Amino acid sequence: MASHAQVSVTAVSKVIRNAYGVSPAMRDRVKTAIEELGYRPQAVARGMRGRTFTIGLMLPHIRNPFFADILDGLTEQLAGTDYRAFMIQGGATRKVERLAVDALIDRQVDGIIMVAPLASKARLEEVAQEKPTVVLARHERSSFYDSVYDDDEAGAELVVKHLIELGHRRIAHITHQDDSQAQPADLLHNIRAATYERVMREHGLADEIAVATSFYHEKGGYEGARELLDRDPRPTAIFAGADQAAFGALAAVYEAGLRVPADVSVAGYDNTHLAALPNITLTSVDQEGSVMGGAAGKLLLERIEGRTSAVRFSVTPSLVVRGSTAPPAS
Amino acid sequence: MASHAQVSVTAVSKVIRNAYGVSPAMRDRVKTAIEELGYRPQAVARGMRGRTFTIGLMLPHIRNPFFADILDGLTEQLAGTDYRAFMIQGGATRKVERLAVDALIDRQVDGIIMVAPLASKARLEEVAQEKPTVVLARHERSSFYDSVYDDDEAGAELVVKHLIELGHRRIAHITHQDDSQAQPADLLHNIRAATYERVMREHGLADEIAVATSFYHEKGGYEGARELLDRDPRPTAIFAGADQAAFGALAAVYEAGLRVPADVSVAGYDNTHLAALPNITLTSVDQEGSVMGGAAGKLLLERIEGRTSAVRFSVTPSLVVRGSTAPPAS
């Protein structure tokens, strides 16, 4: 190996260990030689010397296209490094979420990035005291981990104001519920719902507030919209707290024989790539999942390198207006 | 620990190592005590004694809802064991696909399950000689790894015959291309495309064969359908080789001012959960991703336990007829 690269064994060793004292040119030469020879140091063996170069990413599931954006951003951020992201699936209960994070710790990952909507803040801090940790999509302040989240209040305000400006008054909302041990005010779905109610009240529409409590997935949105459409008078606009729920809401509107947006406007949140399809054309809030994934990766590497102060990275969302929202029928 | 469970240290050790000679009742008692104490053996430390209890799953990306079905089936299969599935993202080039699998091997996973459409058979066998391996969604015969795949010929035949029976003659197909080093005949998209052409010929429709070569994702289906709809006369039915491409094809049909199915029937493949939404209602082929994921997990554990003979597990698909297909306008 060292003879192939025509460099010293010490230099090769330094490059492999990512140590200081190697010039960029030498590093490139050694890395090229390593690649040509198909040589791969055993990550776990390196782990016994300190690092596994493994980033553990916990996601509740992989059905939300928004998570794919996060993973892509993270993968791109890590591309120039020796680190690799490994995803483990959490799930719909606190127990499986906890076991998934435990499994990451057991595998001696160097750090953890997690979308963990169900855990208590105390649990997040417990994890963060074992491993460098970045928490995605939650709003708590903690001095033990970094946070990357969307400004959900700003995003929800954009949607509700957009619908009010179009002339809607009977604007309904579909929210999410789960068995989280977090403080309700720290969870994105509660922030979006509370903002909806606040903006409605601020515009004299307190009496029009109508919330269906369901789930942020297609079936949840479908059932939530059915409940809302059954009301008399029915809403002229539905703000679903997530695109996945909005897709289900669209289905319910069509199934009821109503048109979008002529009879009912529908808006979502996440601006997943399906929202742009011409047969869906969903007005939605863009929170730049790939930017969030990239930021999470960058912050985690900083923590692994030794930073201990907590950083909060907030993405400012924007509204993408498409064909699913229009003024109400007069 | 042992005193808490009121069992011998030897029994605890045996349970942790999954050794034989422990009664089910004793195993339950020990496991309960382990859980109550919050005790977790370090998976990597166990790894130094032979196993890491880690299954590496390589997926090209997580945007296809069909992959979510596979992961759910695998997760369920592993639920009663000490094994956990870790997903690593491959990508759109042979190089990143290769690096992703290398990263799994480096982390000393106990076995690998992979959706690796780009690798050569020789490469798959190289991996299989390093780690117990199950290959998903490819059709090669190998004595080194297990294969779990859908009977793509049967599935494609179901779709094309369905459209012919409805009375369609100008049936077009959207297929996929990539820079795979596999033998073309072993790749699912080529099998689906070849079957389309065979069934068309068998029904005297050789002159009506029209194939758009694009990609199995929304944008690919959109562009493929635009190309097909530009032909004169245009097709009355489009069989997209994957649901994701079919979603894009639906978008192109609507954008062209045409109706589904009155002007153009559209069918897909994978029966992803979005296909069932009332505003999509896509006729599609169900290949039971969760069954495939579960089978892959079961076969891999058998290999880890020592089986060396190769097993091929083929899922027989079924057609789910929905509102996107109907007889052509007369």
Boltz contact constraints between the chains, C-beta under 6 A:
constraints:
  - contact:
      token1: [A, 40]
      token2: [B, 102]
      max_distance: 6.0
  - contact:
      token1: [A, 40]
      token2: [B, 106]
      max_distance: 6.0
  - contact:
      token1: [A, 42]
      token2: [B, 106]
      max_distance: 6.0
  - contact:
      token1: [A, 43]
      token2: [B, 106]
      max_distance: 6.0
  - contact:
      token1: [A, 43]
      token2: [B, 107]
      max_distance: 6.0
  - contact:
      token1: [A, 44]
      token2: [B, 108]
      max_distance: 6.0
  - contact:
      token1: [A, 62]
      token2: [B, 62]
      max_distance: 6.0
  - contact:
      token1: [A, 62]
      token2: [B, 68]
      max_distance: 6.0
  - contact:
      token1: [A, 63]
      token2: [B, 68]
      max_distance: 6.0
  - contact:
      token1: [A, 68]
      token2: [B, 62]
      max_distance: 6.0
  - contact:
      token1: [A, 68]
      token2: [B, 63]
      max_distance: 6.0
  - contact:
      token1: [A, 75]
      token2: [B, 89]
      max_distance: 6.0
  - contact:
      token1: [A, 84]
      token2: [B, 103]
      max_distance: 6.0
  - contact:
      token1: [A, 86]
      token2: [B, 86]
      max_distance: 6.0
  - contact:
      token1: [A, 86]
      token2: [B, 88]
      max_distance: 6.0
  - contact:
      token1: [A, 87]
      token2: [B, 87]
      max_distance: 6.0
  - contact:
      token1: [A, 88]
      token2: [B, 86]
      max_distance: 6.0
  - contact:
      token1: [A, 89]
      token2: [B, 75]
      max_distance: 6.0
  - contact:
      token1: [A, 102]
      token2: [B, 40]
      max_distance: 6.0
  - contact:
      token1: [A, 103]
      token2: [B, 84]
      max_distance: 6.0
  - contact:
      token1: [A, 106]
      token2: [B, 40]
      max_distance: 6.0
  - contact:
      token1: [A, 106]
      token2: [B, 42]
      max_distance: 6.0
  - contact:
      token1: [A, 106]
      token2: [B, 43]
      max_distance: 6.0
  - contact:
      token1: [A, 107]
      token2: [B, 43]
      max_distance: 6.0
  - contact:
      token1: [A, 108]
      token2: [B, 44]
      max_distance: 6.0
  - contact:
      token1: [A, 250]
      token2: [B, 279]
      max_distance: 6.0
  - contact:
      token1: [A, 251]
      token2: [B, 277]
      max_distance: 6.0
  - contact:
      token1: [A, 251]
      token2: [B, 278]
      max_distance: 6.0
  - contact:
      token1: [A, 251]
      token2: [B, 279]
      max_distance: 6.0
  - contact:
      token1: [A, 254]
      token2: [B, 278]
      max_distance: 6.0
  - contact:
      token1: [A, 254]
      token2: [B, 279]
      max_distance: 6.0
  - contact:
      token1: [A, 255]
      token2: [B, 278]
      max_distance: 6.0
  - contact:
      token1: [A, 277]
      token2: [B, 251]
      max_distance: 6.0
  - contact:
      token1: [A, 278]
      token2: [B, 251]
      max_distance: 6.0
  - contact:
      token1: [A, 278]
      token2: [B, 254]
      max_distance: 6.0
  - contact:
      token1: [A, 278]
      token2: [B, 255]
      max_distance: 6.0
  - contact:
      token1: [A, 279]
      token2: [B, 250]
      max_distance: 6.0
  - contact:
      token1: [A, 279]
      token2: [B, 251]
      max_distance: 6.0
  - contact:
      token1: [A, 279]
      token2: [B, 254]
      max_distance: 6.0
